[in-house]
């Protein structure tokens, strides 16, 4: 009842009624405007005051002297209820507007599909009639329903001729955006809804590759058009867009001649460029249109010398239709229709240029996601860490990507030249003597003596390796592939002192990296973060200096459900947040060649679970993999940049070549481990070299437990080794094995153990025994070591462990025992942690 009356409390006339709970049914309290004003001031500071605060309010405000404390409490309850109802009402109104606009989009899509069905029925009837009346050999009716007339290149000084082309382009674009000029089919995995990016469709059976998307954004049409026309700001593959000629057209529109350059996605293919006409105009209904098409001929744009590293691609009528939406915002239609000249790339890479899904993911939905991101940032829905402005963080992401793309493409007009090799062509070394890295302390001092940047890059084909899993592993387990001394060398480029070759001041990586999130896009396609690598000094003098290294890092496509066209891990050393100088970007890019219909493989874990399912489940899992991840092909591109001084150029080039080769070897080793076509158990054995096979180890663990403790660890310990391994893997408590050395390193864990440590079998060796215990746990462990050595086993009291992610895990008891091999020598130590559970905050 109090909630119902609360709608009247603090009404527009400045007063209000509140019914006090527990009083007579007819007793209400009437507040004067002055009383309401006093209560509102308190509510603004503290919506839920305590009893003592309410008593203080009555003492300090004489105008509330005739109000009882219980009545004050009811007023605040009603006031909070009214606030909650208003917020819920606003939210529901926003959802209703979104659903109304989405319903309009779906109705238009349904109408378009009905027209397409009618057209197909008519064409089918016409074809049947021709087949009956005309010999099949003379039938020429099976041509594509999309025809793009080739326009001869007309003189740019003749606006009337170009305006004619612009009007043709507008007509053809609208027929694709809202009509049936292209047979559109819904893109697999992209279901429309109020929270989805929009309605996404790809072409079927037309020339080239095409994609279409339509969605709702909370921005005005003019702002949407402004953003979309600035293609380099949202299309990461766009290197440059230059307007050569612009002249006005009717309805306040413009016609532009535009030259666009795209980066090469990998070192194995050339880059693309376009010479296009772009037409911007306003429709009669107030909609804004930006349409674009290629002008025929290869002579347009810059000189042939500057475009020699590009393959001229063709843009068929494409563009953006932006319509104002009732209640604010815009309905956006995007069409991308391209012919990317797939003949110019190796056959294995042609799916990148012949797939409409790739265009949809890289261009069409990327544009829609970008304007949605801008809309949410503008409305204040997105708040980033460290008080950084969204536009600033977005600039960092763009600069990281641009630096990495520049390194991969290595354009001559940027100053890149290929250096001679060592006879093996697996790694390409390029040099750029025009690129300078300014220090963070002085904007006018270049890095070291005269020099530049050396880039070592390589590409390799991966088979049966889920891209998202690989990139996540590279991100989370840097010590598996990176050299801390190389990271320190790269970081030294930001200092005022001259650099030296790695190895002259050796450092040791502590194995700990701290990831600090900065920003992410709406759907987590991109994550920007700072990574701190903790270094360990080798001498007492160096202990006084900080040896930590900070990296600015951009991750793309690591989300569990990601089905993107590119998966990236790009990073650059930073001393502080960088200014406008280029970042020395390095990293990895994985591009799937066989597009999948869902993101099931992206969620695959890096453990033995997939290979240790009991019975037929294993066979079924392997069968599924044969039609899914086991046949997945992708191309991995690695590019690392190294600053150098002129007298060290050859030495740095040799070091860069060797370092990238070592990274290639590490990636190959990790790829074998995470490939779903391989047994997870065998993968783990390949990585843990020099250790007994897991099945044998399981038998030793069980036998040694029985030998030292006089009890059975497993209910059926007399089975064969493979059966024991499966039982040990699924054992309810965490089983961990570590090496019997001065600094024990974990070598094996069952499923519960991997869950406890929040790690994978591949990365288990990153953890040492002392790192998982807190101080009391270490004390208990060290005090029981003599007993463990003498009796062969020891019990540890309840305590807390630290997972690989730094989180606390409680356990009720732990037992440690020596694992003996066939020769009765100690091969490792085993631990069983009983009843492990994550420790809640505040426990």
PyMOL commands that set and color helices and strands:
alter all, ss='L'
color gray80, all
select helices_A, chain A and resi 2-8+33-45+51-60+62-64+69-133+136-138+159-177+221-229+231-233+250-252+342-344+347-349+351-354+356-379+385-387+390-409+412-414+467-476+478-480+484-494+541-544+600-603+609-611+616-626+629-631+646-674+680-687+694-709+721-729+751-757+764-766+769-772+775-791
alter helices_A, ss='H'
color red, helices_A
select strands_A, chain A and resi 16-19+28-31+184-186+199-203+209-217+238-248+254-262+271-282+288-294+310-312+314-315+318-324+330-339+416-418+428-432+451-463+508-520+526-536+549-556+567-574+586-592+633-645+734-739+746-749+793-796+799-802+808-811+813-820+826-834+837-838
alter strands_A, ss='S'
color yellow, strands_A
deselect
rebuild
show_as cartoon
